[in-house]
């Protein structure tokens, strides 16, 4: 048996990326000069390390984060000028999703 415990991302600006994911409700569990680890409530982690622009990317990758209230988070982030690709929308599979890009261009789905 195996399990996926975390994702590791290369980012352009570690502090900006840390602040972005923290604003989505993730908690900082390790904060070093060149590495940050954030935790979700279910025990899944995102590790980040600052790298050069040539090492950033992942157009085929999408992170999905479950939140308590997508509409409330959407309003809070929109009021801070966070740009969304899609506002909260009821999906055919029963979840309510909103989509945006993180500061590095990674696609993030938020849902409840």
C-alpha positions as CSV (number, residue, x, y, z in Angstrom):
1,X,0.0,0.0,0.0
2,X,1.2,3.5,-0.7
3,X,-0.1,7.0,-0.1
4,X,0.6,10.5,-1.5
5,X,1.5,12.7,1.5
6,X,2.7,16.0,-0.1
7,X,3.4,17.9,-3.3
8,X,6.7,19.8,-3.8
9,X,6.6,23.0,-5.8
10,X,9.3,25.3,-7.2
11,X,8.3,28.9,-6.9
12,X,9.6,32.3,-8.0
13,X,9.0,34.2,-4.8
14,X,8.9,32.1,-1.7
15,X,7.4,34.8,0.6
16,X,4.6,35.7,-1.9
17,X,3.8,32.0,-2.5
18,X,3.7,31.4,1.3
19,X,1.3,34.3,1.8
20,X,-0.9,33.1,-1.1
21,X,-1.4,29.6,0.3
22,X,-1.8,30.9,3.8
23,X,-4.6,33.1,2.6
24,X,-6.4,29.9,1.4
25,X,-6.3,28.4,4.9
26,X,-3.2,26.3,4.9
27,X,-1.0,26.5,8.0
28,X,2.8,27.0,8.0
29,X,4.5,24.1,9.7
30,X,8.1,24.8,8.6
31,X,9.5,28.2,7.6
32,X,13.1,28.4,6.6
33,X,15.0,30.9,4.5
34,X,14.8,28.7,1.3
35,X,12.0,26.2,2.2
36,X,8.4,26.5,3.4
37,X,6.0,23.6,4.2
38,X,2.3,24.2,4.6
39,X,-0.3,21.8,6.0
40,X,-3.9,21.0,5.2
41,X,-6.2,19.8,8.0
42,X,-6.2,16.3,6.5
43,X,-2.4,15.9,6.9
44,X,-1.5,16.6,3.3
45,X,1.5,19.0,2.8
46,X,2.8,21.5,0.2
47,X,6.5,22.0,0.3
48,X,8.0,25.0,-1.6
49,X,11.4,26.0,-2.5
50,X,12.5,29.2,-4.4
51,X,14.0,28.6,-7.8
52,X,14.9,30.4,-11.0
53,X,12.2,31.1,-13.6
54,X,13.5,28.3,-15.8
55,X,12.6,25.7,-13.2
56,X,9.0,27.0,-12.6
57,X,6.0,25.5,-14.3
58,X,3.5,22.7,-14.5
59,X,0.8,23.7,-16.9
60,X,-0.7,20.2,-16.6
61,X,-0.9,20.3,-12.8
62,X,-3.9,21.5,-10.8
63,X,-4.0,21.7,-7.0
64,X,-7.5,21.3,-5.5
65,X,-8.1,22.5,-2.0
66,X,-11.3,21.9,-0.1
67,X,-12.4,24.9,2.0
68,X,-15.3,25.3,4.5
69,X,-17.2,28.0,2.5
70,X,-16.0,28.7,-1.1
71,X,-18.3,31.7,-1.4
72,X,-17.1,33.4,1.7
73,X,-13.4,32.7,0.7
74,X,-14.1,34.0,-2.8
75,X,-15.5,37.2,-1.5
76,X,-12.6,37.7,1.0
77,X,-9.9,37.1,-1.7
78,X,-11.7,39.1,-4.4
79,X,-11.9,42.1,-2.0
80,X,-8.1,41.9,-1.9
81,X,-7.9,42.0,-5.7
82,X,-7.2,38.3,-6.2
83,X,-8.1,37.4,-9.8
84,X,-10.2,34.3,-10.3
85,X,-10.5,32.4,-13.6
86,X,-13.9,31.2,-12.5
87,X,-16.1,32.4,-9.7
88,X,-17.8,29.8,-7.5
89,X,-20.0,27.5,-9.7
90,X,-22.0,24.4,-8.9
91,X,-20.5,21.5,-10.8
92,X,-22.3,18.5,-12.1
93,X,-20.5,16.2,-9.6
94,X,-22.0,18.1,-6.6
95,X,-19.2,20.3,-5.5
96,X,-19.0,24.1,-5.8
97,X,-15.7,25.1,-7.4
98,X,-13.8,28.3,-8.1
99,X,-10.5,28.5,-10.0
100,X,-7.5,30.8,-10.0
101,X,-3.8,30.8,-10.6
102,X,-1.2,31.0,-7.8
103,X,1.6,33.6,-8.0
104,X,3.7,31.1,-10.1
105,X,1.0,30.3,-12.6
106,X,-0.1,27.0,-11.1
107,X,-3.8,26.4,-11.4
108,X,-5.7,26.0,-8.1
109,X,-9.2,24.8,-7.6
110,X,-11.0,25.7,-4.5
111,X,-14.2,23.9,-3.6
112,X,-16.7,23.2,-0.9
